[in-house]
């Protein structure tokens, strides 16, 4: 089980969750943040600090956000498990489904 970042994060990327994460498992794409499912320890520290309520425990994903479980996991297919987002830095890429989204919040 893991936490998942959903649609409300796209084009917002507040990063409060990144600062709160004790295991540095929240990685930055160009338009969204992603939680590494194998590095997340399910502590839940990220969820309450998200100002746009974009973070969900995977079992609590709203129906219209369920695809983000796969989106978060698949984001790491090429990246693997770098062992910490701070060391890696921003990736300047996104999952293809996020790349294809129209600009959010406009």
N, C-alpha and C positions, 0 to 999 in steps of 0.2 A: 504494500500500500504506500501511497505517496500523496503529496500535495501537488496541485496542478494550477497553472496560471492560465486564465481564460481570456476571452475577447476584450473585457474592459481594460486590459493592460495595453493592448495594441495602440500604438502612437501616443501613449502616455508615459510609460516606463518611469514611474515615480522613484523607484529604487529604495524606498523605505524598507522594503522586505530584504533587500540585499544587505543593508546595514544590520538588520536584526538576525539574520541567519547565522547560527553558531557553527555551521559546517561548510559554509561558503559554496552551497550547491545551486545558487541561482545565477544563471548565466545570461549575458546580455546579447541579444540579437540586434539587428538594425531597427526593428519596429516594436519588438516585444521582449519580455524576459521569459526565461524557461527554467523550470526546476528539473534538475537531473534526477530521474526516478531511482537510480541506484545509489546516489550519494545522499539523498534526502533521508534523514533519520526520523521523520514524522513527528518532530517536536511541536509543530504548530505555531512557532514564534512569528512566522511571516504573515500568517492570515490576519490577525487583528490589526496589524499596522498598515495594511494596504488601504490607501484612501479611496480607491475606486472599487473595492470589494471584488477584485479579480482572482483571488486565490481561494481554492476550494480543496477540501479533502476529496480524494477521488470518488468515494462513495456518495458524496454530497453534491456532485456536479449537477447543475440544472440540466434538464433534457437538451436544451439548445446549446449547451456548452460541452456535451459529452465528447465531441470530436477532438477537443483540446487535450484529452488524456493521451490519445495517439500522437497528436501534434507535438506535445511536450516530449514524449519518449522518442519519436522519430527524429526530432531535432538533433539528437545525440548519436544517430546512426553513423555519420561520418566523423563526428568529433570524438567519439569514444567517451572515456571517463578521464578527463584531464586532471582530476584531483583537486579542483579548486578554481572558482571563477576569477578571483582576484589575480592569480598568477597568469591566467590566460588572457584576461582583458576582454573588451567587446569583440564579438566575432564578425560584425558587419555583414551578417547574413541572417536569413530567417528561414523557417520551414516554408516550403512552396505554398501551402494554404494561407499562411499569413502574408507572404509576399503578394498573393493574388487579391487580398482584401482591398476594397476601396479605402481611402483615408477615413479614419475614425474621428468623430467629434467635430466634423465640419458641417 
